Amino acid sequence: MNVQSDEPGTHRALRLRTCPGPAEAGVLLLHGGRADGLDAPSLLNLPGLRMRPFGAAVLRASNGHAVALGEVRYRHRGWNGDRADTVRDARAAHAELTGTHGPLPVVAVGHSMGARAALRIGGDPGLSGVVALAPWCPPGEPVAHLAGRRVVLVHSDRDRITDPAGSLHFALRARQAGAEVCRVVIPGSDHAMLRRAADWHGLAGRLVAGLLGLADLPADIAAALAIGRHGNHGLALPTPPPTG
């Protein structure tokens, strides 16, 4: 088994896909993984490759603005309980991004386990928002740190890997804790986001560009984010139609 070292300085957590200079904003892509697993991701990292179309969609939606697009590289394939290895790598990648480009508004875009990590770091300084795709939201996930932050969760109603009811409950709790939350449902899709892939990609690009202030958010999503602590409106929105 190929296990990567946890020693400081032995792992670069960020792979930059675009390096504009100077960048106006940054995006971190966090792919999925496993609940447990200390082995390193394989060289042919299919979950990582699955995020590439989302990065391309972000760049298309950013209307020519200079966006530093980075992929988070994990030491281990698993979350690994209280170790929360993916969160450590996400924070290290964010530090590398700002170390390269200086302070930037940054949106974290994660899928499944990567979405859980994106939500965990969503309250960190410099994070402007989170887009959580088919997120893994187990009971008891912390939400207080997201107060005042903008968070959009996107889930299929037919996801058999991560529970759509879990993301709904998380969204309710986060809103009650003071986060600006919206949740979009993509019916008839799947956890891998392959069915209705164009809807996933296009929506994610528009969400990221909107959260970074590089384009307008879809009107119903902007309205849902502004609802406040009370009520459950805007937590099961239909997929907005494509623009253009």
C-alpha positions as CSV (number, residue, x, y, z in Angstrom):
1,M,0.0,0.0,0.0
2,N,1.3,3.4,-1.0
3,V,1.0,5.6,2.1
4,Q,2.1,9.2,1.9
5,S,4.1,10.8,4.6
6,D,2.5,13.3,7.0
7,E,5.9,15.0,7.7
8,P,5.8,18.8,7.1
9,G,7.3,19.9,3.8
10,T,6.8,16.5,2.0
11,H,3.5,17.3,0.4
12,R,2.3,20.1,-1.9
13,A,-1.4,20.4,-1.3
14,L,-2.2,22.7,-4.3
15,R,-2.0,22.0,-8.0
16,L,-2.6,25.3,-9.9
17,R,-4.4,24.8,-13.2
18,T,-4.4,28.5,-14.1
19,C,-1.8,31.0,-12.9
20,P,-3.0,34.4,-14.0
21,G,-1.1,37.3,-12.6
22,P,-2.3,39.2,-10.9
23,A,-5.4,37.1,-10.1
24,E,-8.6,38.7,-9.1
25,A,-10.1,35.7,-7.3
26,G,-9.3,32.1,-6.5
27,V,-11.1,28.7,-6.6
28,L,-10.3,25.5,-4.8
29,L,-11.6,22.2,-6.3
30,L,-11.9,19.4,-3.8
31,H,-12.7,15.9,-5.2
32,G,-14.4,13.0,-3.5
33,G,-12.9,10.1,-1.6
34,R,-13.6,7.6,1.0
35,A,-14.7,7.6,4.6
36,D,-11.5,5.7,5.5
37,G,-8.2,5.1,3.7
38,L,-4.6,6.0,4.5
39,D,-3.3,5.1,1.1
40,A,-2.5,7.8,-1.3
41,P,-4.8,8.6,-4.3
42,S,-3.8,6.7,-7.3
43,L,-2.0,8.4,-10.2
44,L,-5.1,7.8,-12.3
45,N,-7.3,9.7,-9.8
46,L,-10.8,9.4,-11.3
47,P,-12.5,11.5,-8.6
48,G,-10.0,14.2,-9.3
49,L,-10.5,14.0,-13.0
50,R,-14.3,14.3,-12.5
51,M,-13.7,17.8,-11.1
52,R,-11.9,19.1,-14.2
53,P,-15.1,20.0,-16.1
54,F,-16.2,22.0,-13.1
55,G,-13.0,24.0,-13.3
56,A,-13.6,24.6,-17.0
57,A,-17.2,25.7,-16.3
58,V,-15.9,28.2,-13.6
59,L,-13.5,29.8,-16.1
60,R,-16.3,30.1,-18.7
61,A,-18.7,31.7,-16.3
62,S,-16.1,34.2,-15.0
63,N,-16.4,36.4,-18.0
64,G,-12.7,36.8,-18.7
65,H,-11.7,37.7,-15.2
66,A,-8.4,36.4,-13.9
67,V,-9.1,33.4,-11.7
68,A,-6.5,31.3,-10.0
69,L,-7.9,27.8,-10.3
70,G,-6.4,25.2,-8.0
71,E,-7.0,21.5,-7.3
72,V,-6.5,20.3,-3.7
73,R,-4.2,17.3,-3.6
74,Y,-4.8,14.8,-0.8
75,R,-2.3,12.9,1.2
76,H,-4.8,10.2,1.8
77,R,-7.8,8.8,0.0
78,G,-9.9,8.9,3.2
79,W,-11.4,11.3,5.7
80,N,-10.2,9.1,8.5
81,G,-12.4,10.0,11.4
82,D,-11.2,12.7,13.8
83,R,-8.0,13.1,11.7
84,A,-10.1,14.8,9.0
85,D,-7.2,14.6,6.7
86,T,-9.0,16.2,3.8
87,V,-9.6,19.3,5.9
88,R,-5.9,19.6,6.6
89,D,-5.1,19.4,2.9
90,A,-7.8,21.9,2.0
91,R,-6.4,24.4,4.5
92,A,-2.8,23.8,3.3
93,A,-3.9,24.4,-0.3
94,H,-5.7,27.6,0.6
95,A,-2.5,28.8,2.3
96,E,-0.4,27.9,-0.7
97,L,-2.9,29.8,-3.0
98,T,-2.7,33.0,-1.0
99,G,1.0,32.6,-0.5
100,T,1.3,32.6,-4.3
101,H,-1.2,35.2,-5.2
102,G,-1.7,37.2,-2.0
103,P,-5.1,37.7,-0.3
104,L,-7.9,36.8,-2.7
105,P,-11.6,36.1,-2.4
106,V,-11.8,32.4,-2.7
107,V,-14.7,29.9,-3.2
108,A,-14.2,26.3,-2.3
109,V,-16.0,23.8,-4.6
110,G,-16.2,20.2,-3.3
111,H,-17.8,17.0,-4.2
112,S,-18.9,14.4,-1.7
113,M,-16.0,14.0,0.8
114,G,-14.5,17.1,-0.7
115,A,-17.7,19.0,-0.2
116,R,-17.6,18.0,3.5
117,A,-14.1,19.5,3.7
118,A,-15.1,22.6,1.8
119,L,-17.9,23.1,4.3
120,R,-15.5,22.6,7.2
121,I,-13.2,25.4,6.0
122,G,-16.0,27.6,4.8
123,G,-15.6,29.9,7.8
124,D,-11.9,30.4,7.4
125,P,-10.5,33.9,6.7
126,G,-10.4,34.6,3.0
127,L,-13.2,32.2,2.0
128,S,-16.0,34.0,0.2
129,G,-18.3,31.0,-0.1
130,V,-18.8,27.3,-0.6
131,V,-20.4,25.3,-3.4
132,A,-21.0,21.7,-2.0
133,L,-21.8,19.2,-4.7
134,A,-23.5,16.0,-3.6
135,P,-22.1,16.7,-0.1
136,W,-21.4,14.2,2.6
137,C,-23.2,15.7,5.6
138,P,-23.3,13.2,8.5
139,P,-25.3,14.0,11.6
140,G,-23.6,16.5,13.9
141,E,-21.4,18.2,11.4
142,P,-20.4,21.7,12.7
143,V,-22.2,24.7,11.3
144,A,-21.6,27.6,13.7
145,H,-18.4,28.6,11.9
146,L,-20.4,29.3,8.7
147,A,-22.3,32.2,10.3
148,G,-22.3,35.1,7.8
149,R,-20.9,33.0,5.0
150,R,-22.6,32.1,1.7
151,V,-23.1,28.4,1.1
152,V,-24.9,26.6,-1.8
153,L,-25.5,22.9,-1.6
154,V,-26.5,21.0,-4.8
155,H,-27.8,17.4,-4.5
156,S,-29.6,14.9,-6.7
157,D,-32.8,13.4,-5.3
158,R,-31.6,10.0,-6.4
159,D,-28.1,10.1,-4.8
160,R,-27.5,6.6,-3.3
161,I,-24.1,7.4,-1.8
162,T,-24.6,10.6,0.2
163,D,-28.0,11.2,1.6
164,P,-30.0,14.2,0.2
165,A,-31.9,14.3,3.5
166,G,-28.6,14.9,5.2
167,S,-27.7,17.9,3.1
168,L,-31.2,19.3,3.7
169,H,-30.8,18.9,7.5
170,F,-27.3,20.5,7.3
171,A,-28.7,23.4,5.3
172,L,-31.4,24.0,7.9
173,R,-29.0,23.9,10.8
174,A,-26.5,26.2,9.0
175,R,-29.2,28.7,8.2
176,Q,-30.3,28.7,11.9
177,A,-26.7,29.3,12.9
178,G,-26.5,32.4,10.7
179,A,-25.1,31.2,7.4
180,E,-26.6,32.4,4.1
181,V,-27.7,29.1,2.7
182,C,-29.4,27.8,-0.5
183,R,-29.9,24.2,-1.6
184,V,-30.6,23.2,-5.2
185,V,-32.0,19.8,-6.2
186,I,-31.1,18.2,-9.6
187,P,-33.7,15.5,-10.1
188,G,-32.9,12.2,-11.8
189,S,-29.2,12.5,-11.5
190,D,-26.7,10.4,-9.5
191,H,-23.8,10.8,-7.0
192,A,-21.1,10.9,-9.7
193,M,-23.0,13.8,-11.4
194,L,-22.8,12.0,-14.8
195,R,-26.5,12.0,-15.5
196,R,-27.5,15.6,-16.3
197,A,-23.8,16.5,-16.2
198,A,-24.2,19.7,-18.2
199,D,-26.6,21.0,-15.6
200,W,-24.1,20.2,-12.8
201,H,-21.3,21.9,-14.6
202,G,-23.2,25.0,-15.8
203,L,-24.8,25.6,-12.4
204,A,-21.5,25.2,-10.5
205,G,-19.8,27.7,-12.8
206,R,-22.5,30.3,-12.4
207,L,-22.6,29.8,-8.6
208,V,-18.9,30.3,-8.2
209,A,-18.7,33.3,-10.5
210,G,-21.7,34.8,-8.6
211,L,-20.2,34.1,-5.2
212,L,-17.0,35.7,-6.3
213,G,-18.8,38.8,-7.6
214,L,-17.7,38.2,-11.2
215,A,-21.2,37.6,-12.5
216,D,-24.8,37.7,-11.3
217,L,-26.1,34.8,-9.3
218,P,-29.4,33.3,-10.5
219,A,-32.2,35.4,-9.1
220,D,-33.9,32.6,-7.1
221,I,-30.6,31.6,-5.5
222,A,-29.7,35.1,-4.6
223,A,-33.1,35.5,-3.0
224,A,-32.7,32.2,-1.0
225,L,-29.3,33.3,0.3
226,A,-30.9,36.5,1.7
227,I,-33.7,34.8,3.6
228,G,-32.1,34.8,7.0
229,R,-32.1,32.5,9.9
230,H,-35.8,31.4,9.9
231,G,-37.8,29.4,7.4
232,N,-37.0,26.6,5.0
233,H,-37.6,28.4,1.8
234,G,-34.9,28.1,-0.9
235,L,-33.6,24.7,0.4
236,A,-35.1,22.6,-2.4
237,L,-34.9,24.9,-5.4
238,P,-35.2,23.4,-8.9
239,T,-32.2,23.6,-11.2
240,P,-32.1,27.1,-12.7
241,P,-32.4,27.1,-16.5
242,P,-29.1,27.8,-18.4
243,T,-28.4,31.3,-19.5
244,G,-27.5,32.5,-23.0
